[in-house]
Structures are given as structure tokens and as C-alpha cells.
Amino acid sequence: MTTATGSEPSPAGEPGRDPLTPAQLGRVHLLGLAGVGVSAVARLLQAAGVPISGTDGKELPVLDEFRAAGAPVRVGYRAENLSSVEEETGEPITTIIASSIATAGNPEHDEAVRRGLRVLHRSEGLAAVMSGRRSVAVAGTHGKTTTSSMTTVLLEQAGLEPSFAVGATVAGLGVNAAAGGGEWFVAEADESDGSLLNYRPEVAVITNVEADHLDHHGTAEAVHQVFVDFTERILDGGELIICQDDDGARRLLAEVCPALARRGVTVTTYGSSAEADLRLGEHIEAAVGALGQRFVVTRAGNGEDSGVTAGTSGVPEHRESAEVQLAVPGRHNALNALAALAVGLRAGLDLHEGAQALEHFQGAARRFDHRGEHRGVRVYDDYAHHPTEVAAVLAAARSAVGEHGQVHAVFQPHLFSRTSLFAEEFAEALAAADTVAVLEIYPAREEPLPGVTSGLIADPLFARDDAPRGARMGREDAVRAVADAARSGDIVLTLGAGDVTALGPDLVEALRG
């Protein structure tokens, strides 16, 4: 929450305090304005009538959007930018909202601290614009972006005009954040730095709980604890929507259920087991074009309640069913859709209304994102950067190509620390592809670690008895190798959270050649 005046912004904030309101922020200057998270907060602040300005280290197209709306924008961080903005606007800057990388050492951040200005983490700024709305915070190690996008589209198509802030552009809506006229606000809540603890949602969604971001949290136990703390942030009388198919989520639920029950928080579980309140039908089949799926979801109870009270036991009776037609593949996306449906039930929709609204979901940027097609080969890009995510995306691709097509993966490991921790698990996941090109590690924010290269993944992968074809190789070689191997009916995937996404157009062009 709000940090002490002139102090460092803490992503985890002070979980005992409630967020500020937009009216309390005064004039806001945002650091990292062009980033996906900070730009979302900036759009929402502008919509709320808060005067903003901002700086980014690079000149990027999104900055023109803010210039056009009258916001002073600076490129390149300089301490004097704060005074320059104040001279231009005739108003003092009251609040700084900073991205996770614009911290101590950033000239504008340091100048704000020197002046004693209020300095907030990006998530604290988002919490401020969420105040006064019925908020849904979507968390989990995997699936946050897709689930929050699905939830937004579902509520939008149902006529509820939600506000939203998602970590990717939502297909059909064209932006990653917007202020709607309705009472609901959907936000993606990030556990990577603990910033999900800055929100006070009416509804919390937890898709799964698994070890990741150990460079920040240190241990798997610490990751588990941040989700425990997140459930404590749910408003009294609110709702927890949680996936019962995930081992980590089940362990979490067993721990937090008594405390939630004491606060009147409803728990709704979803998954494929008979115990789930929203149950995924066993039969899922490709049905919508080449990639989609159709499945049945069944709801527990008599259709009058949105869930069951925390701490209830026994197997619920499932009485109400609806068929869901989804334009994206994969069992993981079917489960994500169930979470979105549960939010729709909380918002007052019936199961069939929610199912019909989900038919309009077309995906989110960098989540099985179609990049092009030539001679019958389809090229997709996906942000998958954890072994569980890689396995899910490859399984979805396998279901889409059927018995006769092949799946070709170009995988770029993300972070030295993650590669070191999960090398064997990545090799296991990638073995599901027919061919794999393993690129060098995308370092992002990290310095190299001795002995850690993408060979830690490639060596055990290609030593397997069931090894796919392929090798560890450079970007240009990977493009050529995949273009040579792919045939009509195949799918090509670029996988990773780094700049591997830029290879999608190159692969389509190579297929033309």
C-alpha cells in the first residue's frame, strides 16, 4: 500500500492498509510509462481525471497516445524532468508511480525520494484506481493473463461494462486496460514480486500455486505463503475461486479454508473432479475451426448460489449444465474458462449466459497468438516460460494438429536462475514436441551465472530415448531448420518470455521461401 513519504516503493506494500483513492494522489508522474503495466495504470488514471505525466527510457509508439491526451512525456530519465513537468503544467508533482525496474539509482526516482514525494509501486497505483469498484484479482503461477482476459470479455459481452487491467492486449478489445462504465474491475495480480498483496479484492481467483520466481521469493514455501497472504486480502463476505485440479492450490485451500469461513468468504472450486463446484466435463473435443474446443461445464447445487461456503465438505450434487464453445485450445484454457464463468456467476449471470459470452473470447497477445500461416503451416507465439506452461501449450498444439500433423518448437529459456532451477523439467516438457530448437538464455534482468547455459536443457532433452529432432542453435539456424522441417498441417511455436516473439514473422517469411 502507500509507502512512507520519501521511502522506497515496496512491491508488497503494507498489506494491513487499504489503497489510496485516485483523488488522494494529486498530480502523478509515472516512471516506465511505455511498459505494459505502467501504461495500463496511466490510462486508468487519465480516465479517472487524475493529471499525469511520465518518462520512459525509450521512444515507443504508446507514448504518442499520452501526448495526444495532453500528458507531458519525457524520454530518458533525468532528475530535472520533474521540475520540467511542473513548469510545463504549473502544478507540483505529488505522487510518483514506478515500474519494478525504476527503483533506486533511477535519477527521477532518486529525485522524488530526495524531495520527499510519495513513491508508489505500479501495483499500488492500480489498487488506487480499483478503489470503489467491485474488484476481481486474478492470481496464480500460470494462466493469469488468459483468465483475466477471459473474465473481462465475459463481463463485457454480458453488458456489464467492466474496467480492466491485464498483462497483454485482449483480442477484440484492442488494449490491455480501459475504464468501463460498470461496477466491476478485473485485474491481473502478479505474485512474482509479491505485489498482488496490494489489492483488496471482493473476488480473488487462484489458478494454481507452483514454485517460480525463486530469484525473488527464495523458496517454494515462500511462494506458497504469498498466496496464503493474498487470501487474507479478500474482503469479508467476498469470494475465493480456486482450481481444485492443481496440487498447490488444493494444499493452499486446506490451509486457508477455516480462516475464510470465519470471515464469511465463499469458496468456489473448479476442475475436473467430482468435488469441484464447477466441474469440467470429461470429453473435450476440437470443434471451433482448427483450434477451438467444445466442452460441458456442470454447476453444483440448485443454481441459486455462486459457490459453497468455505469449509463445507462432501461431494456436491451437480445439477445445472451448459456447453461452452471456446476458440482457443487446450485443457488448461478450458479450466481458465471455468474460473471466468465462476466470476460471471458472482456478477449475477447464469451459467448459460456466461457460456454464451465466452464464445466471443479470441485470445490475448502472446498466448497461443497466431502470427501467420503459409503452405498449410501455422505459426503461433506463446509467452510460456515455465515447464508447466510449456507442457500445457505443447499439449494444446498436439490436440490441434491431430494424428497426422507435427509440432515444432523454438524455445528460448528466460532467466539464468530459472534455467538452473528447472532445466530437467524443461527438457521433460519439450520432449512432447516433434522438433525443438533451443536458443540461448534471455537474461532479462539477470547477470550470467557460471556454468548456466541453455545446454542444461538441451543436453538432457536430446539424450532422451524419446528425444525430438533438433539441437541447441542460434536464431537464424532455428528459423531455417524449422522452415525446412515443417509440412502442411503442422504447427510451429515460438516459446518464451524474451525476444523469441520476434521470430514469428521471420518463420512465416522463411516458410514462403
N, C-alpha and C positions, 0 to 999 in steps of 0.2 A: 504494500500500500504506500501511502505517502511517506517519503523519506524525510528525515530531519532536514531543515533548511541548510543548504550548502553541503550536504553529505553526498557520498557516493550512492547512485541508484542501486538498489538491490533487487535482482530479478524476483527473488522470493518475497520481497516486501515485508510487511508486518501483518501476518495472517489474522491477528486479532482485531484489526481495524477495518472499517468499511471504506470503500473507494470514495474519492472526491467526486463532485459533480462537475459537468462542463463549466457551469457558471463560476465555480471556485478557482478555475485555472488561470483566468486573466489572459493576457496575450501569450501564446505558446510558440516557441521556436523548436523545431524538430531536427534532430541530427540523424543522418541516414535517410533523408526524405524520399529517395528514389527506391529504397528497399521495399520488398513486398509487405512486410509487417508495418513499418512506419508509414508508408504511403496510405495504407488502409486506415490507420488512426487519423492521419491528416484529412482524408476525405470525410470521415465521420465527424471530426471536429468542425470542419467547414460547414457541414450540413446542420450542425447544432448551433451555428452562429458564432463560434469561437474564432477570433482573429488569429491567423497562423502565419508563420514564415518558416524557412528551413534551409538546410545545407546538405549537400551530398558531395562525396569525393569525385564523382564523375558526372559529366553532362549526359543525361539519359532522357529518352522521349517523355517519360512520365512527368518530368519537371515542367514541361510546357503546359500540362494540364493545370498545375497550380499557378503558374504565371498567368494563364488565361483567366483564372478565377480571382486574380488580383493579389496573390500572395507574393511577398518578396522572397526570391530564391537566390541562393548563393551556391557557387560551385568551387570547391576547395575550402578546406577548413582553416579558418584564421580567427584568432581571438577578436580582432576588430570587426568581424562580421556582426557581432551582437550590437555594437554601437551603431554600425552602419544601418542595420534594420530599424533600430529605434529612431534614428534620424529620419529615415525614409517614411516611417509611419507616424512619427510624433507620439508614440506610446512606448512605455517601458516594457521590456520582456519580463514576465512574471514567472513563467514555468518553462523548463527545458524537458523535452521528451526525447530520450536517446535510444538508439538501437543497441543490441547487445555488444556491438564492436566499437561503439562511440563512447568509450569509457575514459578512465584516467589516462592522460597522455594525448588525448584529442584536444587541440587548442581551444575549441569552443566549449567543450565540456569543462576543461580546467578553468576557463574564464568564468563560467557560470558558478562553479564552486567558489572561486575567489570572491565573487560578488555576493555570495550567499543566496543565490536564486534557488527556487525549488527545482530539484532534479528528479525526474521520474523515469523509470524503465518503460519501454514501449508498452508492455502489458498493463502497466498502471494507467497509462493514457487510455488504453482500450477499456479498462474497467470503468473509467470515468464516463465514457460515452455510453456504456451499457447501463449506467445507473438510471433507475426509474423505469426500466423495461423489464419484462418477464424474460429472463435470460436463460439460454441453453449453452452450456460449456461442454464441448466435445473433446475428450481426452483419450489417451491410450498410446501405447508404444507404436502401434501401426494403425492405419486407417482413419486417422483424424480428419485429414483433408477431404477424403472422399465422403465420409459420413457427414461432416458438417455441410458439404456441398449438397448432398442428397437431401438433408434436412431443410436446407434453405429452399431448394427447388420445390420440395413437397409443400412447404408452407406457402410459398409464392403461388404455386399452381392452385392451391386451395383458396386463394383470395385473401390470405391473412397478412400480406404485405410486410414481411419481416425485414428488419435490419440484419446485416450480417458482416462478418469479418472472417475470411477464410484464407488459408495459406496458398491459394492458387486461384487463377481466373476460373470462374464457374461457367462451363459451356452453356450458352443460351442467355446468360445474364451479362457476359462480356467484361465483368470486373471481378475483383476479389473482395470488394467491400462496398456497401451502399446503405444509406439510411432509408428505411421504408416507413410507411405511414401507420403500420400496425403496432401492436403492443409487444411482439416477440422480437428477441435479438439472439441470433445464432453466432457463436464464436468458437473458433478452434483454439483449444487450450494446450499449451506446449509444456511438456514435462522435462524437456532437455535441460533447461536451466532452472527448473522449479518455479517458473513464472506463472504456471496455472494456479498457484496459491493466491494470486492477486485478485481472483474473481470470487464473487458471491452469487452463484447461480441458483435459480429456482430448480433447474433441471441439470443434472450432470450425467453425461454419457461416458462410460469407460469401455472401450472396445477390447482391450487386452492389457495385460501387465507383464512385461518381459524386460530382462536386463538389456539396457542400451544406454548410451551417453555416459559410460562409466568414467570418461575423462572428466566429467563434471561431478557425478554422484559418488564415484569411488567404488561402490559395491552394489550387488543386486539387492541386498537388503535395504540400502538407502533409496533405491528406485521404488521398491515396494512401499517404503514409508511415505514417500512424497504423494503417492496415490491415497494412502490412508489419510494423510493430512488434507488432501483435496476433498475427500468425502465429508470432512468436518466443516468445510466451507459452504456446503449446501444449506440453503435457507431452511429453517424449521418449517415443516409441512411441505417441503419440496419433494423431489423425486430423484432417485438414482436408477439409471438404465444401464445394465451391465451384461456382458456376454458370458453366458454360462458354459460355452464350449471351450473357453480359454482357462488353462490351469491356474495361471497367475491371478486372473480375475476371480475365479472361484475361491482361492485362498484369501484374497482381499475381502470378498463378500462375507466369508465366515467370520473374519475378524471384526468387521465394522457393523454388521447387522444389529447387534444389541444396542449400540450407541445410536444408530439411525432410528431404531424403533422408539427409543426414549424421546427423540425429538420430533416424532410424527412424520419422518421421512419415508415415503413409499419406495419400495424396491420393485422394479420390473426387470426380469431376466429375459434374455432372448438367446436362442440357439437351437440345436437340433435334438436335444434330449427331451424326454417326456416331461421333465420337471420344469422346463422353460415356460414362462408366461406367454411369450410369443415364440411359437415353435416353427422352425423351418421344415417344410415337407421333405421327405427323403428323396423324392425324384426331382432332379433339376435337369432341364434339357435346353440345348441351344434352340432358340425359337424366334429371335428377332434379328433378321438379317443374318450376317455371318458371325456376329459376336455376342448377341444378346442371349438371354435366358428367360425361362418361364418357370415359376415355382409357386407352391401353395404355402401360405402362412396361416397358422391356426392360433387363435387367441384363447387364453384361459378364461374361465368364468362365464358370466352371463352377458358380457358386453357392456355392463354399466360402469365398471371401474377401469381405470387406466393401468392398474397394476395390483400387486398384493402388498400388504403391509410388511415392512421389514421384520424379519424374524419368523414369519409363518413357515410352516413345514408341510410336508406331504406333497403328493403329485397333483397338480391342478387338473381339473377336467377341461378339455379344450372343446369349445362349442361353436365358435364362430370362425369361419374360414374365408379367405379371399385369395384370388390368383394375382400374382404380381408379375408383370412383364417388364423386364429391365434391359436396357440397351447396352450394358457393359457385362463382360463375362466374369466367371469365377465364383466359387463358393464364398470366398471372403467378401465379395461385393454383395452377395445375397444376404450375408449376415449384417453387413453395413446397412443394407436397406431395412432390415428388421429394426435396427436401432432408430433409424429415421421414422419408421412407422410408429414406434413407441412414443416418440416426441409428438407426432401428429395426434395420437390418442390423448396425450396430455393437453394438447391445444384444443381439444373438443371435437376432433374429426372422428368419424367412424372408420373401421378398418378398410372398408371398400373405397371410401373417399381417399384415404391415404394411398392405397394401392393404385388407384387411377392417377393420382398426382405424380407418383414415381415413374410412370411411363414417360414423362417428359424429361427425366434426367438423362443428359447426354455425356456426362463425364466432367472431369476437371483437368486443368493443364498439368501435364507431366504425370498423369495417372492413366496408363494404357492409352496414351494420347496418339491418335492417328497422325502420322507425319507424311504419308504419301503411299502410292502404290504404282507398280509398273510390272508388266508382263505377268500379272497374277500374284505377285509377291507384295504382301502388305507390310509396311514398316511402322512400328509403334515405339514410343518413348515412355519410360516409366521411371519414377523417382526412387524405386526400390533400392535401399542401401543397407538393409539388414537381412540376414539369412532367411528369416521368416517371410519377409516381404518378397524376396527374390523367389522363394519357393512358391508363394501364392500366385505371383504374376506368371511364372512359367507354367503352373498348372492351368491357369486360365487360358493361356495361349495354346496349350496342348488340347484343351477341350474345344477350342475354336478351329484348329486345323484338322481335327478328326483323325481317322485311321491312316490317311494317306499323305497328309502334309507333315512338314518338319518345322521345328522351332530353332531359330538361330539367335544366339545371344551375344551381344557385345557388352561386356561388363567392366565398369570402372570402379574399383574399390574407393571408398570415401573415408578418409582419415587413416593415419598410421595406427592410432590406438585401436580403432575398430577392427582394422585388418588383423592386427596382432591377436586380439581377443577372440575373434570369430573365424579365423582362417579355415579351420576344418569344417565348420558349419557352412561357410560359403561354398566350399568345394562340394559338400553333400547336396546343397540346394541346386547348384549349377549343373550337376550331373543329370538333371532332368531334361536339359536341352539336347538337341542333336549335334549342334556345333556351338563352340564357345570361343570367343576371342577375349582374353583377359588383358586389359590395359594396365598401365602403371597407376599407382595410387594418386588420387586427387587429394592434395594436402589440406585444402581449405585453410583453417586457422592454425594448423599444427606445423611444428618443425619436424623434420625427419627423425625417426627412431632408428638406432643402429640395428642393422640386420633385418629391418622390416621393409619388404618389397611385395609386389603383387605375386612374386614367386611362392610366397607362403600359401597362396590359394591355388595357383596354377599347378604346382608340383604335386600335391595330393590329388587334385582333380584329374589330371591326365595320367596318373599312375593307377587309377582305379580299373578294376576288371571291366566295369561298365562305362568307361570313360567316353565322353563325347569326343567328336573330332574337334581339332582346334589346337591352339597354342597361346602362350603369352606373347603378345606382339604390340607393335606401335599402331597409332591411329590409322595411318594411311594403309598399312598392310591389312588391318582389320576390315576396312571398307572393301578392299579388293577381294579378300578371302570370302567374305560373306556374299558379295555380289556374284562371285563365281559359284558358290555352293547352293544358293537359293534357287528354287524352282517354283513354278506356278502352284498356288495353293499353300505355300509356306508363309510363315510369319517371321519377321526379323524384329528383335527387341534391342533397343539401347537401354541399359540399366545402370542406375547410379545417381547420386545426388550432386555430382560435379558437372563439368562441361561436356560430358559424353552426349548430352542432349543435342549439342551442335552437330553431331554426326548424322542425325536423321536425314536432313536434306542431302548430305553427301552420299548416303546409302541409296536414296531414291535416284540420284543422278547416276551413280555407278550402275544401278540396275538398267537404266536407259542405255548405258554404254555397252 
